[in-house]
Amino acid sequence: MRLGRIASPDGVAFVAIEGDGDSAVAREIAEHPFGTPTFTGRQWSLSDVRLLAPILASKVVCIGKNYEAHAAEMGGAAPDDPVIFIKPNTSIIGPRVPIMRPPNSSRVDYEGELAIVIGRPCKDVAAADAASVILGYTVANDVTARDQQQVDGQWTRAKGYDTFCPLGPWIETELDPSDLQIRTELDGVVKQQSRTGLLVHDVGAIVEWISAIMTLLPGDVILTGTPEGIGPMTAGQEVSVTVEGIGTLVNPVVDRS
């Protein structure tokens, strides 16, 4: 099932998205998408509504240097244990919403990633049981002010600006994340291309590690790490991230005045 959030003439709603192309429809979900969703009976053509970020997260937990080749391009080796950091939920935006480059940064990078969406409250989850607490998967762009990351020596400022966590276009609940193609394009030119099978720490290991540290809540998002090929974006460009089996997340880039 594809789960999303939309803005329609009737307001904002969680929906199940059925069909493809011109025949795709968004069926309104009552209350929330967790557990077994129930439907109100209202629906819209997908072309008549606007897709929003598919989930409202209490927190976004991210994994750094989780592909060997990306760790190498950053000047080191992948760590033995996952390295985590948090992006504020105010950094989340949806498809087609502009990424805003802050005026005090000289380099803002794309980082295409597979994202996990948690489906129920959980703590101390074994890797083998991770699937039981996952609602599904979506596409993410871990936007980073690279110059500030290098100066600060820690990542909160560089990763935490408003608009620095695009998510979407929807959540796919029926997906094997073990070996999916992930691709990032900038103005149609491929910049990153890899597979989730190359993750140093896979989905189960990530959920086990994070849930041993903090309680995860329904809707929380985990970014699994970016492959090699990171690079800068400038105003007027358009960045797209595609994950096999989910879809493509597209955002324009602008300068914040």
C-alpha positions as semicolon CSV with decimal commas, in nm:
position;residue;x (nm);y (nm);z (nm)
1;M;0,000;0,000;0,000
2;R;0,114;0,355;-0,077
3;L;0,034;0,595;0,207
4;G;0,057;0,970;0,175
5;R;-0,062;1,309;0,294
6;I;-0,240;1,549;0,065
7;A;-0,379;1,899;0,055
8;S;-0,714;1,900;-0,122
9;P;-0,994;2,156;-0,154
10;D;-1,138;1,990;0,158
11;G;-0,823;2,023;0,371
12;V;-0,528;1,804;0,468
13;A;-0,568;1,425;0,494
14;F;-0,383;1,099;0,512
15;V;-0,463;0,887;0,206
16;A;-0,397;0,556;0,038
17;I;-0,285;0,610;-0,320
18;E;-0,414;0,358;-0,571
19;G;-0,341;0,327;-0,941
20;D;-0,082;0,503;-1,152
21;G;-0,061;0,797;-1,388
22;D;-0,382;0,974;-1,484
23;S;-0,595;0,703;-1,318
24;A;-0,433;0,734;-0,975
25;V;-0,669;0,820;-0,689
26;A;-0,617;0,922;-0,328
27;R;-0,860;0,756;-0,083
28;E;-0,901;0,940;0,245
29;I;-0,796;0,755;0,560
30;A;-0,986;0,821;0,881
31;E;-0,766;0,960;1,159
32;H;-0,418;0,811;1,093
33;P;-0,241;0,550;0,876
34;F;-0,105;0,330;1,157
35;G;-0,234;-0,022;1,215
36;T;-0,512;-0,120;0,976
37;P;-0,640;0,202;0,823
38;T;-1,009;0,268;0,778
39;F;-1,148;0,485;0,501
40;T;-1,400;0,770;0,503
41;G;-1,530;0,700;0,154
42;R;-1,401;1,028;0,011
43;Q;-1,145;1,020;-0,268
44;W;-0,982;1,251;-0,519
45;S;-0,793;1,215;-0,842
46;L;-0,426;1,239;-0,751
47;S;-0,383;1,507;-1,018
48;D;-0,633;1,729;-0,833
49;V;-0,450;1,733;-0,498
50;R;-0,104;1,835;-0,374
51;L;0,125;1,578;-0,216
52;L;0,269;1,684;0,120
53;A;0,544;1,525;0,323
54;P;0,392;1,180;0,381
55;I;0,431;1,176;0,760
56;L;0,453;1,407;1,061
57;A;0,757;1,287;1,256
58;S;0,837;1,365;1,617
59;K;1,203;1,322;1,522
60;V;1,424;1,234;1,227
61;V;1,716;1,010;1,321
62;C;1,993;0,981;1,063
63;I;2,284;0,744;1,002
64;G;2,614;0,892;0,890
65;K;2,878;0,728;0,671
66;N;2,676;0,413;0,608
67;Y;2,817;0,337;0,261
68;E;3,187;0,251;0,235
69;A;3,235;0,461;-0,079
70;H;3,071;0,766;0,079
71;A;3,285;0,731;0,392
72;A;3,591;0,722;0,166
73;E;3,488;1,039;-0,022
74;M;3,448;1,208;0,316
75;G;3,806;1,113;0,398
76;G;3,775;0,809;0,621
77;A;3,643;0,458;0,672
78;A;3,292;0,354;0,764
79;P;3,260;0,326;1,144
80;D;3,220;-0,012;1,312
81;D;2,908;0,109;1,493
82;P;2,640;0,331;1,339
83;V;2,693;0,704;1,383
84;I;2,363;0,882;1,447
85;F;2,245;1,241;1,448
86;I;1,903;1,407;1,458
87;K;1,739;1,653;1,224
88;P;1,454;1,860;1,372
89;N;1,105;1,787;1,245
90;T;1,088;2,150;1,131
91;S;1,336;2,058;0,856
92;I;1,077;1,833;0,685
93;I;0,920;1,941;0,357
94;G;0,729;1,753;0,089
95;P;0,760;1,706;-0,286
96;R;0,805;2,015;-0,504
97;V;0,862;2,242;-0,202
98;P;1,179;2,450;-0,248
99;I;1,497;2,369;-0,060
100;M;1,615;2,706;0,073
101;R;1,989;2,769;0,081
102;P;2,074;2,985;0,384
103;P;2,264;3,304;0,307
104;N;2,542;3,217;0,553
105;S;2,639;2,895;0,371
106;S;2,859;2,879;0,062
107;R;2,788;2,512;-0,013
108;V;2,462;2,321;0,030
109;D;2,471;1,954;-0,078
110;Y;2,216;1,690;-0,179
111;E;2,227;1,347;-0,012
112;G;1,975;1,099;-0,150
113;E;1,865;0,828;0,093
114;L;1,619;0,551;0,172
115;A;1,410;0,643;0,477
116;I;1,239;0,414;0,727
117;V;0,904;0,518;0,879
118;I;0,824;0,369;1,220
119;G;0,475;0,227;1,269
120;R;0,436;0,179;1,645
121;P;0,602;0,278;1,972
122;C;0,908;0,061;2,029
123;K;1,220;0,024;2,239
124;D;1,504;-0,231;2,236
125;V;1,397;-0,393;1,909
126;A;1,608;-0,688;1,792
127;A;1,731;-0,662;1,433
128;A;1,536;-0,974;1,340
129;D;1,215;-0,808;1,461
130;A;1,264;-0,471;1,293
131;A;1,003;-0,534;1,022
132;S;0,733;-0,565;1,290
133;V;0,777;-0,201;1,398
134;I;0,819;-0,047;1,050
135;L;0,522;0,112;0,877
136;G;0,706;0,142;0,546
137;Y;0,969;0,329;0,350
138;T;0,996;0,661;0,172
139;V;1,254;0,870;-0,012
140;A;1,463;1,136;0,163
141;N;1,718;1,404;0,084
142;D;1,949;1,476;0,378
143;V;2,034;1,830;0,269
144;T;2,356;1,955;0,429
145;A;2,538;2,287;0,459
146;R;2,873;2,122;0,393
147;D;3,090;2,420;0,479
148;Q;2,923;2,455;0,819
149;Q;2,953;2,083;0,888
150;Q;3,328;2,105;0,833
151;V;3,370;2,419;1,045
152;D;3,150;2,311;1,336
153;G;3,288;1,961;1,377
154;Q;2,938;1,840;1,462
155;W;2,636;1,834;1,240
156;T;2,335;1,995;1,408
157;R;2,352;2,334;1,239
158;A;2,454;2,200;0,899
159;K;2,172;1,944;0,890
160;G;1,901;2,130;1,078
161;Y;1,787;2,423;0,866
162;D;1,422;2,451;0,768
163;T;1,363;2,267;0,436
164;F;1,672;2,045;0,484
165;C;1,475;1,718;0,504
166;P;1,259;1,664;0,194
167;L;1,049;1,346;0,222
168;G;0,813;1,176;-0,023
169;P;0,637;1,127;-0,245
170;W;0,463;0,865;-0,028
171;I;0,530;0,569;0,203
172;E;0,547;0,222;0,049
173;T;0,440;-0,039;0,305
174;E;0,512;-0,351;0,100
175;L;0,880;-0,334;0,017
176;D;1,193;-0,543;0,072
177;P;1,462;-0,280;0,145
178;S;1,757;-0,516;0,122
179;D;1,878;-0,433;-0,231
180;L;1,709;-0,134;-0,395
181;Q;1,860;0,104;-0,648
182;I;1,898;0,460;-0,520
183;R;1,971;0,745;-0,761
184;T;2,007;1,121;-0,726
185;E;1,989;1,356;-1,024
186;L;2,066;1,726;-1,042
187;D;1,898;1,897;-1,337
188;G;1,858;1,552;-1,493
189;V;2,225;1,455;-1,457
190;V;2,291;1,145;-1,245
191;K;2,511;1,233;-0,946
192;Q;2,457;0,937;-0,712
193;Q;2,376;0,579;-0,807
194;S;2,408;0,284;-0,574
195;R;2,210;0,009;-0,406
196;T;2,087;-0,037;-0,051
197;G;2,254;-0,378;-0,054
198;L;2,578;-0,184;0,000
199;L;2,466;-0,033;0,331
200;V;2,727;-0,104;0,597
201;H;2,454;-0,133;0,862
202;D;2,129;-0,266;0,716
203;V;1,775;-0,173;0,815
204;G;1,750;-0,429;1,094
205;A;2,082;-0,329;1,248
206;I;1,987;0,040;1,229
207;V;1,655;-0,008;1,406
208;E;1,818;-0,224;1,673
209;W;2,094;0,033;1,737
210;I;1,868;0,338;1,754
211;S;1,591;0,174;1,958
212;A;1,848;0,067;2,218
213;I;1,919;0,437;2,271
214;M;1,579;0,603;2,241
215;T;1,212;0,516;2,218
216;L;1,081;0,538;1,863
217;L;0,727;0,664;1,808
218;P;0,478;0,613;1,526
219;G;0,576;0,835;1,236
220;D;0,938;0,875;1,338
221;V;1,169;0,872;1,038
222;I;1,512;0,711;1,010
223;L;1,744;0,813;0,726
224;T;1,967;0,517;0,640
225;G;2,265;0,702;0,490
226;T;2,372;0,836;0,153
227;P;2,595;0,673;-0,110
228;E;2,893;0,835;-0,277
229;G;2,854;1,125;-0,518
230;I;2,741;1,404;-0,287
231;G;2,776;1,753;-0,425
232;P;2,651;2,112;-0,418
233;M;2,322;2,256;-0,538
234;T;2,269;2,614;-0,651
235;A;1,960;2,830;-0,681
236;G;1,757;2,754;-0,991
237;Q;1,851;2,388;-1,000
238;E;1,622;2,091;-0,938
239;V;1,721;1,781;-0,743
240;S;1,545;1,445;-0,765
241;V;1,599;1,131;-0,561
242;T;1,460;0,798;-0,678
243;V;1,442;0,477;-0,476
244;E;1,343;0,162;-0,658
245;G;1,000;0,038;-0,559
246;I;0,894;0,370;-0,405
247;G;0,918;0,659;-0,649
248;T;1,088;0,992;-0,709
249;L;1,114;1,292;-0,478
250;V;1,168;1,622;-0,663
251;N;1,252;1,960;-0,511
252;P;1,367;2,289;-0,664
253;V;1,649;2,485;-0,502
254;V;1,629;2,854;-0,413
255;D;1,832;3,105;-0,214
256;R;1,670;3,222;0,108
257;S;1,673;3,598;0,124
